Amino acid sequence: MQIDLQLQPSALRAAVTRVFELAHAKAEKLDKAWDPQRGAPVFTVRGQYTSRAWTQWTEGFMYGIPILAFDATGEAALLELGRTKTVARMAAHVTHHGVHDHGFNNLSTYGNLRRLMREGRISENAWELAFYELAIKASACAQASRWSRTADGLGYIYSFNGPHSLFIDTMRTLRILAVAAGMHHALQGENDQSISLLARLLEHGVTTARYNIYYGHGRDYYDAPALAGRTAHEAIFNIHDGRFRCPSSQQGYGPFSTWTRGLAWAILGFSEQLEFLHSLPDAQWAAVANLQRVEVFTAFEKAALATGEFYICQAAASDGICYWDTGAPGMVHLGDFRSRAADPFNDYEPVDASAAVIAAQGLLRLGHYCRLKPELHRSADRFISAGLTMARTLLSEPYIATSPEHQGLLLHSVYHRPAGWDYIPPGRKVPCGESSMWGDYHLVELALYLKRVMDQQPYYRFFD
């Protein structure tokens, strides 16, 4: 990846403004066209959003987009759209005990609305705020209740695959536990046992860093230490004794390759949690009995730094965009792909702009965190510059869907390549030209992050 150290702020500002203009128009248009009886919109086919009956993990992104766009523009109609649909449609996600994705659905909606009210962007209303906070507390407990113990005395929030399965994705959904813990809420277990949400967040993060990320030593001896950061989508455990058994992959090419959206979830998830933990009052650490603060920060920092460097050095093309999996079989035909810009129209393997846009925000946040730590200062500019390089690419053609006929915002997103769910246009050999609801949401979120930094507004973070 060729990091650009001379980005033009004026061009970046114009590109960010265009994202919000497109998001405004497309959110209103999709809301009018979409029939909720079809489920949640997931990804586009020929430019039109379609659903996929797997889990409804994207509905919160649909309503979160207008909420974020309101944050940036102040357009009251966008707030009304996001708030009305959150109240009408999101309750089932709050009490859904069958999924690990509460931080996706419910922080994108209830969480953003609460944040805006606490920032004074929405008129203060005690009952409305209590409604958002109750939803977040219930959602956090539903997610935290999906708990499996490991042989090393920790545990993890298990995925929708079952108690044996630890997904890398969950690092970004831990945000719901963080916000609820910040409100001093706890999960009540059998015999009124009070279970710390913060403790479960930290245990899950340390377990993920230990088993889903590869560092080039010990168990990972076949990875060169200089290439640390390879990420497994899934870690499999024996549910009877809690022992780690093997890596796996649901949406990547294989257990020993790196599915780049999983890598992106790791970069953003660990970096965002480091920002949260850095702000955590000393008193709240007292609720964590079996993990020391230094152990947590060491594990989270090691994982964030390793995955961030792996993205820059191994996963990204020269313009910062990644293909869907670093070990996908067609990559051999692309040669030294890292020395040139990614080609979404190639004949061998699709790029995944949704992974890139998640990773871009993650690298920016990782750089921000590194600036808070004197011993990490030298890495800060590298990560921030990499994130800005990626943002410049993602906020321009051929990645922005400027056509009003295309319902998406971010083009060249990939959902589930092994399952063959992604649309391949006529005359093409791999998926291209389509959007996903999570890609669109994270594009708007990246734009909001950049806008707040450029306008010297309060730093955008989920836990205020």
For each residue, the residues with C-beta under 8 A, 3 or more apart:
1: 312 313 316 317 318 319 320 338 386 389
2: 318 319 389
3: 312 382 385 386 389
4: 7 385 388 389 392
5: 385
6:
7: 4 11 12 385 388 389 392
8: 11 12
9: 12 13 454
10: 13 14
11: 7 8 14 15 392
12: 7 8 9 15 16 388 391 392 395 450 454
13: 9 10 16 17 451 454
14: 10 11 17 18
15: 11 12 18 19 392 395 396
16: 12 13 19 20 395 447 450 451 454
17: 13 14 20 21
18: 14 15 21 22 395 400
19: 15 16 22 23 395 400 409 443 444 447
20: 16 17 23 24 69 72 73 444 447 451
21: 17 18 24 25
22: 18 19 25 26 400 401 402 409
23: 19 20 26 27 65 66 68 69 409 440 444 447
24: 20 21 27 28 66 69 73 75 78
25: 21 22 28 29 404
26: 22 23 29 30 404 407 408 409 440
27: 23 24 30 31 65 66 69 78 81
28: 24 25 31 32 66 77 78 81
29: 25 26 32 33 404 407
30: 26 27 33 34 41 49 62 407
31: 27 28 34 66 81 85
32: 28 29
33: 29 30 407
34: 30 31 38 41 49 62
35: 38
36: 39 89
37:
38: 34 35 41 51
39: 36 51 52 53 56 59
40: 51 56 57 58 59 62 437
41: 30 34 38 49 50 51 58 62 407 437
42: 49 50 51 52 58 415 436 437
43: 49 50 52 413 415 421 422 423 434 435 436 437
44: 47 48 49 50 406 407 408 423 434 435 436
45: 48 50 423 434
46: 423 425
47: 44 401 403 405 406 407 408 433 434 435
48: 44 45 407
49: 30 34 41 42 43 44 407 408 435 437
50: 41 42 43 44 45
51: 38 39 40 41 42
52: 39 42 43 415 421
53: 39
54:
55: 98 99 101 160
56: 39 40 59 93 105
57: 40 60 99 101 104 105
58: 40 41 42 61 62 104 436 437 438
59: 39 40 56 62 63 89 90 93 105
60: 57 63 64 90 93 104 105 106 107 108 109
61: 58 64 65 104 105 108 437 438 440 441
62: 30 34 40 41 58 59 65 85 437
63: 59 60 66 67 81 82 85 86 89 90 108 109
64: 60 61 67 68 82 108 109 112 441
65: 23 27 61 62 68 69 82 409 440 441 444
66: 23 24 27 28 31 63 69 70 78 79 81 82
67: 63 64 70 71 78 79 82 83 86 108 109 112 113 116
68: 23 64 65 71 72 112 441 444 445 448
69: 20 23 24 27 65 66 72 73 75 78 444
70: 66 67 73 74 75 76 78 79 82 116
71: 67 68 112 116 121 448
72: 20 68 69 447 448 451
73: 20 24 69 70 78
74: 70
75: 24 69 70 78 79
76: 70 79 80
77: 28 80 81
78: 24 27 28 66 67 69 70 73 75 81 82
79: 66 67 70 75 76 82 83 116 122
80: 76 77 83 84
81: 27 28 31 63 66 77 78 84 85
82: 63 64 65 66 67 70 78 79 85 86 109 112 113
83: 67 79 80 86 87 113
84: 80 81 87 88
85: 31 62 63 81 82 88 89 90
86: 63 67 82 83 89 90 109 110 113
87: 83 84 90
88: 84 85
89: 36 59 63 85 86 92
90: 59 60 63 85 86 87 93 94 105 106 109 110 135
91: 94 95 135
92: 89 95 96
93: 56 59 60 90 96 102 105 106 139
94: 90 91 102 106 110 135 138 139 142
95: 91 92 138 139 142
96: 92 93 99 102 142
97: 142 145 146
98: 55 160
99: 55 57 96 102 143 160
100: 143 146 157 158 159 160 167 169 170 173
101: 55 57 104 105 160 169 170 173
102: 93 94 96 99 105 106 107 139 140 142 143 173 176
103: 106 107 143 172 173 174 175 176 177
104: 57 58 60 61 101 107 108 172 173 438
105: 56 57 59 60 61 90 93 101 102 108 109 139
106: 60 90 93 94 102 103 109 110 111 135 136 139 176
107: 60 102 103 104 110 111 112 136 173 175 176 179 462
108: 60 61 63 64 67 104 105 111 112 441
109: 60 63 64 67 82 86 90 105 106 112 113
110: 86 90 94 106 107 113 114 132 135 136 139
111: 106 107 108 114 115 132 136 175 176 179 462
112: 64 67 68 71 82 107 108 109 115 116
113: 67 82 83 86 109 110 116 117 122 132
114: 110 111 117 118 129 132 133 136 179
115: 111 112 118 119 462 464
116: 67 70 71 79 112 113 119 121 122
117: 113 114 120 121 122 123 124 125 128 129 132
118: 114 115 129 464
119: 115 116 458 464
120: 117 124
121: 71 116 117
122: 79 113 116 117 125
123: 117
124: 117 120 129
125: 117 122 128 129
126: 129 130
127: 130 131
128: 117 125 131 132
129: 114 117 118 124 125 126 132 133
130: 126 127 133 134
131: 127 128 134 135
132: 110 111 113 114 117 128 129 135 136
133: 114 129 130 136 137 183
134: 130 131 137 138
135: 90 91 94 106 110 131 132 138 139
136: 106 107 110 111 114 132 133 139 140 176 179 180 183
137: 133 134 140 141 180 183 185
138: 94 95 134 135 141 142
139: 93 94 95 102 105 106 110 135 136 142 143 176 180
140: 102 136 137 143 144 176 177 179 180 181 185 187 197
141: 137 138 144 145 180 185 187 188 197
142: 94 95 96 97 102 138 139 145 146
143: 99 100 102 103 139 140 146 157 173 176 177
144: 140 141 147 157 177 187 195 197 200
145: 97 141 142 187
146: 97 100 142 143 157 158 163
147: 144 155 156 157 158 200
148: 155 156 158 163 164 166 237 239 242
149: 153 154 155 242
150: 153 154 155 156 207 237 242 243 244
151: 241 242 243 244
152: 210 242
153: 149 150 290
154: 149 150 203 206 207 290 291
155: 147 148 149 150 200 203 204 207
156: 147 148 150 166 170 203 204 207 208 237
157: 100 143 144 146 147 166 170 173 174 200 204
158: 100 146 147 148 161 162 163 164 165 166
159: 100 162 165 166 167 169 170 234
160: 55 98 99 100 101
161: 158 164 165 167 234 250
162: 158 159 165 239
163: 146 148 158 239
164: 148 158 161 236 237 238 239
165: 158 159 161 162 234 235 236 237 248
166: 148 156 157 158 159 170 207 208 211 212 234 235 236 237
167: 100 159 161 170 233 234 250
168: 171 208 212 231 232 233 234 262 263 265 266 269
169: 100 101 159 172 173 233 262 265
170: 100 101 156 157 159 166 167 173 174 204 208 269
171: 168 174 204 205 208 265 266 268 269 270 273
172: 103 104 169 175 265 268 269 272 358
173: 100 101 102 103 104 107 143 157 169 170 176
174: 103 157 170 171 177 178 201 204 205 269 273
175: 103 107 111 172 178 179 272 273 276 462 463
176: 102 103 106 107 111 136 139 140 143 173 179 180
177: 103 140 143 144 174 180 181 197 198 200 201
178: 174 175 181 182 198 201 273 276 462 463
179: 107 111 114 136 140 175 176 182 183 462 463
180: 136 137 139 140 141 176 177 183 185 197
181: 140 177 178 184 185 196 197 198 201 284
182: 178 179 463
183: 133 136 137 179 180
184: 181
185: 137 140 141 180 181 197
186: 194 195 196 197
187: 140 141 144 145 194 195 196 197 200
188: 141 192 193 194 195
189: 192 193 194 195
190: 193
191:
192: 188 189
193: 188 189 190
194: 186 187 188 189
195: 144 186 187 188 189 199 200
196: 181 186 187 199 200 287 288
197: 140 141 144 177 180 181 185 186 187 200 201
198: 177 178 181 201 202 280 284 287 288
199: 195 196 202 203 287 288 289 290 291
200: 144 147 155 157 177 187 195 196 197 203 204
201: 174 177 178 181 197 198 204 205 273
202: 198 199 205 206 288 291 296
203: 154 155 156 199 200 206 207 290 291
204: 155 156 157 170 171 174 200 201 207 208
205: 171 174 201 202 208 209 270 273 296 299 300
206: 154 202 203 209 210 291 295 296 299 300
207: 150 154 155 156 166 203 204 210 211
208: 156 166 168 170 171 204 205 211 212 213 235 266 303
209: 205 206 212 213 270 299 300 302 303
210: 152 206 207 213 299
211: 166 207 208 232 235 244 247
212: 166 168 208 209 231 232 233 234 235 247 266
213: 208 209 210 228 229 230 231 232 266 302 303 306 307
214: 219 220 223 228 229 230 231 232
215: 218 220 223 225 228 229 302 306
216: 220 221 223 224 225 226 227 228
217: 220 221 225
218: 215 221
219: 214
220: 214 215 216 217 223 228 230
221: 216 217 218
222:
223: 214 215 216 220 227 228 230
224: 216 227
225: 215 216 217 228
226: 216
227: 216 223 224 230 310 313 314
228: 213 214 215 216 220 223 225 306 309 310
229: 213 214 215 263 306 307 308 309 310 311 314
230: 213 214 220 223 227 256 258 310 314 326
231: 168 212 213 214 258 259 262 263 266 307 310
232: 168 211 212 213 214 235 247 248 249 255 256 258 262
233: 167 168 169 212 247 248 249 250 251 252 255 259 262
234: 159 161 165 166 167 168 212 247 248 249 250 255
235: 165 166 208 211 212 232 244 247 248
236: 164 165 166 244 245 246 247 248
237: 148 150 156 164 165 166 242 243 244 245
238: 164 241 242 243 245
239: 148 162 163 164 242
240:
241: 151 238
242: 148 149 150 151 152 237 238 239
243: 150 151 237 238
244: 150 151 211 235 236 237
245: 236 237 238
246: 236 255
247: 211 212 232 233 234 235 236 255 256
248: 165 232 233 234 235 236 255
249: 232 233 234 252 253 254 255 257 259 262
250: 161 167 233 234 418
251: 233 259 261 262 415 416 417 418 419
252: 233 249 255 257 258 259 262 325 327 418
253: 249 257 259 325 327 328 329 417 418
254: 249 257 327
255: 232 233 234 246 247 248 249 252
256: 230 232 247 327
257: 249 252 253 254 325 326 327 328
258: 230 231 232 252 262 263 310 314 315 325 326 327
259: 231 233 249 251 252 253 262 263 324 325
260: 263 264 311 315 322 323 324 325 326 352 355 356 359
261: 251 264 265 324 352 354 355 358 414
262: 168 169 231 232 233 249 251 252 258 259 265 266
263: 168 229 231 258 259 260 266 267 307 310 311 315 322 355 359
264: 260 261 267 268 311 355 356 358 359 362
265: 168 169 171 172 261 262 268 269 358
266: 168 171 208 212 213 231 262 263 269 270 303 304 307 362
267: 263 264 270 271 304 307 308 311 358 359 362 363 366
268: 171 172 264 265 271 272 358 359 361 362 365
269: 168 170 171 172 174 265 266 272 273 362
270: 171 205 209 266 267 273 274 300 303 304 307 362 366
271: 267 268 274 275 304 308 362 363 365 366 369
272: 172 175 268 269 275 276 362 365 461 462
273: 171 174 175 178 201 205 269 270 276 277 300
274: 270 271 277 278 297 300 301 304 366 369
275: 271 272 278 279 365 368 369 461
276: 175 178 272 273 279 280 461 462 463
277: 273 274 280 296 297 300
278: 274 275 369 372
279: 275 276 463
280: 198 276 277 284 285
281: 284
282: 285 286
283: 286
284: 181 198 280 281 287
285: 280 282 288 293
286: 282 283
287: 196 198 199 284
288: 196 198 199 202 285 291 296
289: 199
290: 153 154 199 203
291: 154 199 202 203 206 288 295 296
292: 295 296
293: 285 296 297
294: 297 298
295: 206 291 292 298 299
296: 202 205 206 277 288 291 292 293 299 300
297: 274 277 293 294 300 301
298: 294 295 301 302
299: 205 206 209 210 295 296 302 303
300: 205 206 209 270 273 274 277 296 297 303 304
301: 274 297 298 304 305 376
302: 209 213 215 298 299 305 306
303: 208 209 213 266 270 299 300 306 307
304: 266 267 270 271 274 300 301 307 308 366 369
305: 301 302 308 309 366 376 379
306: 213 215 228 229 302 303 309 310
307: 213 229 231 263 266 267 270 303 304 310 311
308: 229 267 271 304 305 311 312 362 363 366 383 386
309: 228 229 305 306 312 313
310: 227 228 229 230 231 258 263 306 307 313 314 315
311: 229 260 263 264 267 307 308 314 315 316 322 359 363
312: 1 3 308 309 315 316 363 382 386
313: 1 227 309 310 316
314: 227 229 230 258 310 311 326 338
315: 258 260 263 310 311 312 322 323 326 359
316: 1 311 312 313 319 320 321 322 338 356 390
317: 1 320 321 322 323 337 338 340 341 342 351
318: 1 2 338 339 340 341
319: 1 2 316 341 342 389 390 393
320: 1 316 317 356 360 386 389 390 393 394
321: 316 317 341 342 344 351 353 356 390 393 394 399
322: 260 263 311 315 316 317 326 342 351 352 355 356 359
323: 260 315 317 326 328 331 334 337 342 349 350 351 352
324: 259 260 261 328 349 350 351 352 355 414 417
325: 252 253 257 258 259 260 328 331 349 417
326: 230 257 258 260 314 315 322 323 331
327: 252 253 254 256 257 258 331
328: 253 257 323 324 325 331 349 417
329: 253 332
330: 333 334 348 349 430
331: 323 325 326 327 328 334 337 348 349
332: 329
333: 330 347 348
334: 323 330 331 337 343 346 348 349
335:
336: 339 340
337: 317 323 331 334 340 342
338: 1 314 316 317 318
339: 318 336
340: 317 318 336 337 343
341: 317 318 319 321 393
342: 317 319 321 322 323 337 351
343: 334 340 346 351
344: 321 350 351 353 398 399 411 412 432 433
345: 428 432
346: 334 343 349 430
347: 333 428 429 430
348: 330 331 333 334 429 430
349: 323 324 325 328 330 331 334 346 430
350: 323 324 344 412 414 417 422 430 431 432
351: 317 321 322 323 324 342 343 344 356 412 414 432
352: 260 261 322 323 324 355 356 412 413 414
353: 321 344 356 357 394 399 410 411 412 413 439
354: 261 357 358 410 413 414 436 438 439 442
355: 260 261 263 264 322 324 352 358 359 414
356: 260 264 316 320 321 322 351 352 353 359 360 390 393 394
357: 353 354 360 361 390 394 410 439 442 443 446
358: 172 261 264 265 267 268 354 355 361 362 438 442
359: 260 263 264 267 268 311 315 322 355 356 362 363 390
360: 320 356 357 363 364 387 390 391 394 446
361: 268 357 358 364 365 387 442 445 446 449
362: 264 266 267 268 269 270 271 272 308 358 359 365 366 387
363: 267 271 308 311 312 359 360 366 367 383 384 386 387 390
364: 360 361 367 368 383 384 387 388 391 446 449 450
365: 268 271 272 275 361 362 368 369 449
366: 267 270 271 274 304 305 308 362 363 369 370 383
367: 363 364 370 371 379 380 381 382 383 384 385 386 387
368: 275 364 365 371 372 380 384 459
369: 271 274 275 278 304 365 366 372 373 376
370: 366 367 373 376 377 379 380 383
371: 367 368 376 377 380
372: 278 368 369
373: 369 370 376 377
374: 377
375:
376: 301 305 369 370 371 373 379 380
377: 370 371 373 374 380
378: 381 382
379: 305 367 370 376 382 383
380: 367 368 370 371 376 377 383 384
381: 367 378 384 385
382: 3 312 367 378 379 385 386
383: 308 363 364 366 367 370 379 380 386 387
384: 363 364 367 368 380 381 387 388
385: 3 4 5 7 367 381 382 388 389
386: 1 3 308 312 320 363 367 382 383 389 390
387: 360 361 362 363 364 367 383 384 390 391
388: 4 7 12 364 384 385 391 392
389: 1 2 3 4 7 319 320 385 386 392 393
390: 316 319 320 321 356 357 359 360 363 386 387 393 394
391: 12 360 364 387 388 394 395 446 450
392: 4 7 11 12 15 388 389 395 396
393: 319 320 321 341 356 389 390 396 399
394: 320 321 353 356 357 360 390 391 399 400 410 443 446
395: 12 15 16 18 19 391 392 399 400 443 447
396: 15 392 393 399 400
397: 400 402
398: 344 411 412
399: 321 344 353 393 394 395 396 410 411 412
400: 18 19 22 394 395 396 397 409 410 411
401: 22 47 406 408 409 410 411 435
402: 22 397
403: 47 406
404: 25 26 29
405: 47
406: 44 47 401 403 411 435
407: 26 29 30 33 41 44 47 48 49 435
408: 26 44 47 49 401 411 413 434 435 436 439 440
409: 19 22 23 26 65 400 401 435 439 440 443 444
410: 353 354 357 394 399 400 401 413 435 436 439 440 442 443
411: 344 353 398 399 400 401 406 408 432 433 434 435
412: 344 350 351 352 353 398 399 432 433 434
413: 43 352 353 354 408 410 434 435 436 438 439
414: 261 324 350 351 352 354 355 417 422 431 436
415: 42 43 52 251 421 422 436
416: 251 419 420 421 422
417: 251 253 324 325 328 350 414 420 422 431
418: 250 251 252 253
419: 251 416
420: 416 417
421: 43 52 415 416
422: 43 350 414 415 416 417 431 434
423: 43 44 45 46 431 434
424: 428 429 430 431 432
425: 46 428 432 433
426:
427:
428: 345 347 424 425 431 432
429: 347 348 424
430: 330 346 347 348 349 350 424
431: 350 414 417 422 423 424 428 434
432: 344 345 350 351 411 412 424 425 428
433: 47 344 411 412 425
434: 43 44 45 47 408 411 412 413 422 423 431
435: 43 44 47 49 401 406 407 408 409 410 411 413 439 440
436: 42 43 44 58 354 408 410 413 414 415 439 440
437: 40 41 42 43 49 58 61 62 440 441
438: 58 61 104 354 358 413 441 442
439: 353 354 357 408 409 410 413 435 436 442 443
440: 23 26 61 65 408 409 410 435 436 437 443 444
441: 61 64 65 68 108 437 438 444 445
442: 354 357 358 361 410 438 439 445 446
443: 19 357 394 395 409 410 439 440 446 447
444: 19 20 23 65 68 69 409 440 441 447 448
445: 68 361 441 442 448 449
446: 357 360 361 364 391 394 442 443 449 450
447: 16 19 20 23 72 395 443 444 450 451
448: 68 71 72 444 445 451 452 460
449: 361 364 365 445 446 452 453 460
450: 12 16 364 391 446 447 453 454
451: 13 16 20 72 447 448 454 455 457
452: 448 449 455 457 458 459 460
453: 449 450 456 457 459
454: 9 12 13 16 450 451
455: 451 452
456: 453
457: 451 452 453 460
458: 119 452 464
459: 368 452 453
460: 448 449 452 457
461: 272 275 276 464
462: 107 111 115 175 178 179 272 276
463: 175 178 179 182 276 279
464: 115 118 119 458 461
